[in-house]
């Protein structure tokens, strides 16, 4: 597996020009991790405890997902990702799997950010698309629904990313998001739902193998401040398990992948998680990431 991509930094060295200096190689955040996967829990705000090796007992086992056998009423709350404030007047569509072009319900959050959806029978996983000023269009994918409970409140909140946050987060690591590109973000949790550290992420054009999309740059959050940092500070996921991939060209199908070492740090990392997603221009795609299941 190729874990490092070389890109020409045209702003520094002209590609194909007369300069004979070798092109600089840009670190895109997909190098081999230097430590094994660990599980973590947040004991207080931005204060994380290492629980030891991550629980990957469910990796590559059969999925326990079952389709809904009843019509489900889901009550939740729309909040801003960065501030945590409730967001009124946000339009939200809910859809099966990643079929956002065919929603099964469309609602608008009330003055307190509250919102309610009706999930039909036959749904295993579903997603949301959130739109409204001053927010950037935001998807939340891979949500689980209890197949037999008629009224549910999980997820208890769905988070939308503002235009300001979408510009600020890349700026923190010295990047400017290119207009027309997509952003992918999320957190990886183990089989016990604990946040995982020491994985690397990319967005691949092929499933099950790493074929990083040209332009993709992965960054990881500092668990102590809850913000993305430069690769010199964080080369792999920290205890909060949060990552983001920016500068993604739009694509109808792509595969968000997380790789790491389940045990000894030697040889090639293992594919730990993968989620098929669309990459949509000027849109943030978030999701719930968990160990890969059959």
C-alpha positions in Angstrom: 0.0 0.0 0.0 1.3 3.4 -0.9 1.2 5.6 2.2 2.8 8.7 0.9 1.9 10.8 -2.1 4.3 13.3 -3.8 2.7 16.5 -5.1 4.3 19.4 -7.0 4.1 22.6 -5.0 3.8 24.9 -7.9 3.9 27.9 -5.6 7.5 26.9 -4.6 9.0 25.0 -7.5 7.7 25.3 -11.1 6.7 21.9 -12.5 8.5 21.2 -15.7 10.3 24.5 -15.7 14.0 25.2 -16.0 14.7 24.9 -12.3 16.6 21.6 -11.7 15.9 21.5 -8.0 13.8 18.4 -7.2 10.1 19.0 -6.6 9.2 19.2 -3.0 7.1 16.4 -1.6 4.1 17.5 0.3 3.1 15.5 3.4 -0.6 14.8 2.9 -1.2 13.0 6.2 -1.1 9.4 5.0 2.2 8.1 6.4 2.6 4.8 8.3 1.6 5.3 12.0 4.3 4.9 14.5 2.1 3.3 17.3 -0.6 0.7 17.5 -4.3 1.5 17.7 -5.5 2.5 21.1 -8.9 3.2 22.7 -9.6 6.4 24.6 -12.3 8.0 26.7 -12.9 11.6 27.5 -13.0 12.1 31.3 -13.6 15.8 31.1 -13.6 18.5 28.4 -10.6 17.9 26.1 -9.1 15.6 28.8 -8.6 12.0 27.5 -7.7 8.8 29.1 -5.8 6.0 27.2 -7.6 2.7 27.8 -5.0 0.5 26.1 -5.3 -1.4 22.9 -8.4 -0.7 20.8 -11.1 -3.4 20.8 -11.2 -4.7 17.2 -13.0 -8.0 17.9 -15.8 -7.0 15.6 -13.5 -6.2 12.7 -14.4 -8.1 9.5 -17.3 -9.9 11.3 -20.8 -10.1 10.1 -22.9 -6.9 10.6 -25.6 -7.1 13.2 -27.7 -4.4 11.3 -31.4 -5.2 10.9 -33.9 -3.2 8.8 -36.6 -1.3 10.7 -39.7 -3.4 11.2 -41.8 -0.4 12.4 -42.1 3.2 11.4 -39.8 5.2 13.7 -40.2 8.7 15.0 -36.7 10.2 15.6 -36.5 13.4 17.7 -33.2 15.2 17.7 -31.5 18.6 17.8 -29.6 20.6 15.2 -26.4 22.2 16.6 -23.4 24.1 15.2 -20.3 21.9 15.1 -17.9 24.5 16.6 -20.0 26.5 19.0 -22.5 23.8 20.1 -25.3 26.3 19.8 -28.8 25.1 18.7 -29.6 26.1 15.1 -33.1 27.3 14.1 -34.5 27.3 10.6 -32.1 24.6 9.2 -33.5 22.6 6.4 -32.8 18.9 6.9 -33.5 15.9 4.6 -33.1 12.3 5.8 -32.3 9.5 3.4 -31.5 5.8 3.3 -27.8 4.8 3.2 -26.1 7.6 1.0 -29.0 8.1 -1.4 -29.3 11.8 -0.6 -31.1 12.5 -3.9 -34.1 10.5 -2.7 -34.9 11.6 0.9 -37.6 9.8 2.9 -38.4 12.9 5.0 -37.7 16.6 4.9 -38.1 18.9 7.9 -36.9 22.3 9.2 -35.6 22.8 12.8 -37.8 25.0 15.1 -36.8 28.1 17.0 -34.9 25.9 19.5 -33.2 23.7 17.0 -35.5 20.8 17.6 -36.5 18.6 14.7 -38.4 15.3 14.2 -38.2 12.7 11.4 -40.2 9.7 10.3 -38.1 6.8 9.3 -39.9 4.2 7.2 -39.6 0.4 7.5 -36.8 -1.3 5.7 -34.0 1.1 6.8 -30.7 -0.2 8.3 -28.5 2.9 8.1 -29.4 6.4 7.1 -28.0 10.0 6.8 -28.9 13.6 7.0 -28.2 16.7 4.8 -28.4 20.0 6.5 -28.6 23.4 4.8 -29.3 27.0 5.9 -27.6 30.3 6.4 -24.9 30.9 7.5 -24.0 27.2 7.4 -22.1 25.2 4.8 -24.1 22.3 3.4 -23.3 19.4 5.8 -24.0 15.7 5.5 -24.1 13.3 8.5 -23.8 9.7 7.2 -23.9 6.1 8.5 -26.4 6.6 11.3 -27.8 3.5 13.1 -31.5 3.1 13.9 -33.0 0.5 16.3 -35.1 -1.6 14.1 -38.1 -2.2 16.5 -38.3 1.0 18.7 -41.1 3.3 17.5 -39.7 6.5 19.2 -36.0 7.2 19.3 -33.7 10.1 20.3 -30.3 8.9 19.0 -28.4 10.6 17.6 -29.3 13.2 20.2 -27.8 15.9 18.1 -26.9 16.4 14.4 -24.1 19.0 13.8 -23.9 21.4 10.9 -20.6 23.2 10.0 -20.8 26.9 9.4 -19.1 28.7 6.5 -16.8 30.4 9.0 -15.7 27.2 10.5 -15.2 25.6 7.1 -12.7 28.4 6.3 -11.1 28.6 9.7 -10.2 24.9 10.3 -8.0 24.6 7.2 -6.5 28.0 8.0 -5.3 26.7 11.4 -2.9 24.3 9.5 -1.9 26.9 6.9 -4.3 25.8 4.2 -7.0 27.6 2.2 -9.8 25.4 1.1 -10.1 25.5 -2.7 -13.6 26.6 -3.9 -15.5 23.7 -5.5 -13.8 21.0 -3.4 -15.3 18.9 -0.7 -14.4 18.3 2.9 -14.7 15.0 4.8 -14.5 14.7 8.5 -15.4 12.4 11.4 -14.2 10.3 14.3 -13.3 6.6 14.4 -14.5 4.4 17.3 -13.7 0.8 18.2 -16.1 -2.1 18.8 -16.8 -0.7 22.3 -17.6 2.8 20.9 -14.4 4.3 22.3 -12.5 6.8 20.2 -9.4 5.4 18.6 -6.0 7.0 18.2 -2.9 6.2 16.0 -4.7 5.6 12.7 -4.2 7.5 9.4 -7.0 8.4 7.0 -7.5 9.0 3.3 -10.2 9.2 0.7 -9.7 6.5 -1.9 -11.1 6.0 -5.4 -11.1 2.2 -4.9 -12.6 0.1 -2.1 -10.5 -2.1 0.2 -7.2 -0.8 -1.2 -5.7 2.6 -0.7 -5.8 4.7 -3.9 -5.8 8.2 -2.5 -7.6 10.7 -4.6 -5.2 13.3 -6.0 -5.4 16.4 -3.9 -6.7 14.8 -0.7 -4.9 16.1 2.4 -5.7 14.5 5.8 -5.2 16.3 9.1 -5.8 15.2 12.6 -7.2 17.1 15.7 -5.3 17.8 18.9 -7.2 16.1 21.6 -6.2 18.8 24.1 -7.7 21.7 22.2 -10.2 20.0 19.8 -8.8 21.6 16.7 -6.8 20.4 13.7 -3.0 20.8 13.8 -0.2 20.6 11.4 1.4 17.2 10.6 4.5 18.2 12.5 2.4 18.2 15.6 0.1 15.3 14.8 0.9 12.7 12.1 -1.9 10.3 13.0 -5.1 10.5 15.0 -5.0 11.6 18.6 -7.1 10.4 21.5 -10.3 12.1 20.2 -10.2 10.1 17.0 -11.1 13.1 14.8 -9.7 13.7 11.4 -10.6 15.8 8.3 -9.6 15.5 4.6 -9.7 18.6 2.5 -9.1 19.7 -1.1 -11.2 16.8 -2.5 -12.5 17.1 -6.1 -16.2 16.3 -6.4 -16.9 12.6 -7.1 -20.1 10.6 -7.1 -18.4 7.7 -5.3 -15.4 7.6 -3.0 -14.2 5.6 0.0 -13.2 7.1 3.3 -10.6 4.8 4.8 -8.7 4.5 8.1 -5.6 2.4 8.4 -3.6 1.3 11.4 -1.7 -1.4 13.3 -3.7 -3.9 15.4 -0.8 -5.0 17.6 2.8 -5.0 16.5 3.9 -1.9 14.5 5.6 -3.7 11.6 4.9 -4.3 7.9 1.9 -2.7 6.3 -1.0 -1.2 8.3 -4.4 -2.9 8.2 -7.6 -1.4 6.8 -9.7 -0.7 9.9 -12.7 1.2 8.6 -14.2 2.2 5.3 -17.3 4.1 4.3 -18.6 4.8 0.8 -19.5 8.4 0.4 -20.2 11.0 -2.3 -17.8 13.9 -2.5 -19.9 17.0 -3.1 -18.5 20.4 -4.1 -18.4 23.0 -1.3 -20.0 20.6 1.1 -18.8 18.9 4.4 -19.4 15.2 4.6 -19.3 13.9 8.2 -20.0 10.4 9.4 -19.9 7.8 12.1 -16.9 5.6 11.5 -16.5 2.1 13.0 -14.5 -1.1 12.3 -15.2 -2.6 8.9 -17.9 -5.2 8.9 -18.9 -7.8 6.3 
